[in-house]
Amino acid sequence: MSDSLRHAATSDGPHQGQPVVMAGVPLEEAAAAMLLVHGRGASAESILDLARFLPHPEMAYLAPQAAGGAWYPNSFLAPIVSNEPGISSGLQLLDELVTAIEAVGIPAQRLVLGGFSQGACLASEYAARHTRRYGGLLIFSGGLIGPLGAPRKYEGTLEQTPVFVGCSNIDLHIPVERVHETADVLAQLGGEVTKKIYAGMGHTIHPDELEHAARIVAAV
């Protein structure tokens, strides 16, 4: 059973004021939380289906909805300015939700961030820009945002946050070079990174990825 709310926006970006769909334990009663970010053309309800494969008896699951079904209009490899204000609004939305989760007494150490495709890009970029010890970071077919060769000036440490990065070697949307770069950057930031590249897989989530992710969730 899922429920929804509208989070309190701190500015008027395109994603502020959109619904947030919830499942699992009510947030105020939960000991842990997972924030799931959907891909382009998908919905909060669709990414929330992952909760069935990543069970935790004390976890609240939250999935925000992007305005128009997309967090930003162009490829995540395009110049960032061409994807504004979507990227900044999406990152702000995640920060608002992380703040709300912490406000009910769930620390970042018991918060798992995850996403698929465009949502994975947004989640990984958020974690890199807001380094701390999270309960986990799950990146399904995505990577850090920005053009190939863009300088990375992240600061701080992920303090051994368990990170899973998984993708196909022939994904039409996510170059495998960016997957490797993302894993390397997150490791340099102090994440405990597991990277899996799946030969010939489509733009989807492999059952093996869910097994790796479930182990991270179970340990929160």
N, C-alpha and C positions, 0 to 999 in steps of 0.2 A: 504494500500500500504506500502510495506516495502522496505528498502534500506539497503545497507551494506557498511562497511568500514573495513579497516585493521588498528588496533590501533598501535601506536608507542610502540614497545617493548623496555624494558630497559635491558633485558638479553635474553638468548637463551633457555629458558625452552621449554618443549614440547607444551605448549599452547600459547606461545608468537607468534605473527604474524598471528594468526588464524582470520577468518572473525568475525565481529560483525554485526548482523542483527538489523535493526532499523525500528520502526513504530511510528505512532502518529505525534506529532508536531516535526519539525526539531529541533535538539538539540540546535542550536544557537538561536532559537526563543522560546524555551520552558521555562516555569516558574517552572516546576518540572520534575523529571525523575524517571523512574523505571528500575532497573537492574535485569533481570530475568535469572536464571541459570538452564539449562536443566539437566535431569537425564542421567544415563548410557544408551547408545545405542540410545539416542534420538538426537535431533538437536536443534540449535538455533531457527530455523523456527517453530518447534513444540511448544516450550515453549512460543514463542511470541504470540501464539494463546490466551494465558491468557489475553492479552491486550483487547480482545473483552469483557471479563467478568469483567474487572477492569478498566472501562473507566474513563478518566479525560480529560477535554477539553484543558488543557494547558500542557499536559505531553508528554515527549519523552520516548519511550520504547526502551531499548537496551538489546540484548541477545547475549552473546559471544558463540562461538562454541569451544568445547573441541576437541583437536587433537584425531582422531580415535574414536570420539563419547563417550569418557569416561574421567573423570577428574583424576581418579586414578584406578589402576588395580584390587585391592582387596576390600573386605568389609571395610566399614568405621570403623568397630570395630577392624580391624587388627592392629598390631603394625605400628605406623606411618612410620617408616623407610621402611616398605615393600611397602608403597604406594608413595614413593618418586621416582623421582622428581615431580610427578603429583600434589600432594597436594600443595607443595610450589609454583609451577608454576601457578596453578589455583588461589591461594590466591594472588599472585603477579598480575595476570591478572585483578582480581577484583579491586585491589588497583590502578592499572593503569587507569582503566575505571572510578573509583570514582574520581581520580585526574583530568581526562579529563572533567568530568561532572562539577566539581567545577570550573575548569578553564574558563568555559563559563558563570559563574555567578550563577550557581544553588548550593546553600549551602546544606550540608548534611541534614539539617532539612526539605528539600523538595525533598529528595531522598528516595525512597522505594527500599529495597533489598528483593528479593524473589527467591524461587527455589523449585523444586520438586525432591524428592529422593536424588540421589547423589548431585544434584545441591542445594537442601535444606541444606544438610550437609555442603557443601562448604560455602554457604551464612551465615549460623549460626556461623560457625567457624570464618569467616571473621569478622562478627560484634562483636563477643566476643573478638577477638584479636585487633580490631580497634574501641574501645568504643568511642562513641560520641552520640549526639542526632540526630537520623535519622528520616525521615518522617514515616518510618515503616519498620518492618521486618516480612516477610511472610514465614513460614517454613511448607511446605506441605510434609508430610511423610519423615521426616529427623531428624537429630539431630547433636549435637556436635561430632567431630571426635576424635577417639582414643579408645583403649581397655576399656572394662568394668572395673571400679574402677580406671581408670587413674586419677592422680591428676590434678586439674584445677587451673592454676595460672594466670588467667586473671586479668588485672588491669583496673582502670578507671571506668567510669560510662556511662550507656546508657541514662541517663538524662530523664527518663520517655518516652523513645521511645515506641510507640505502637507495641506490638509483638503478632503475632498470631502463635500458634503451633498446628497443627492438624495431626492426624494419626489414623490408625486402631489399635484395641487392639490385632489383630492377624496378623499383617503385617509380611510377611516372611523375609523381609530385615531389618526392623527397630524394634528392641525389644521395647516394650512399656516402659520398665524400662528406656531406654535411652531417650525416649520422656519426661518422667517425670523429669529426671535429667536435660535435656536441658532447660525445662521450669523453673526449680528451679534456675539453674545457671544464666539464663538471668534475672530472677527477682532479684536475689542477686546483679546483676550488675546494677540494677536500671531501668530495663525495665518494662513497664506496660503490663504484660503478660496475654493473654487469651489462655487457653489450652482446646482443645476438643479432646476426644478419642471416636472413632466411632466403635460400636460393630459390628463385622463381616464384616467390609468393606475390600475390596481388596486393592491392592497397586495402589491407584488412588486418585483423588481429588474429594471430595464430594461437591455437590452444597451448602451445609450449610457453608463449608469452604470459598467458594467464596463470600458468603454474608458477612461473618465476614471480609474478606480481602477487599471487596469493600468499607466497612465503613471506614476502615483505609485510603484507597486511597482517598476517597472523602474528608477527613479531611485535606489532605496535603495542 
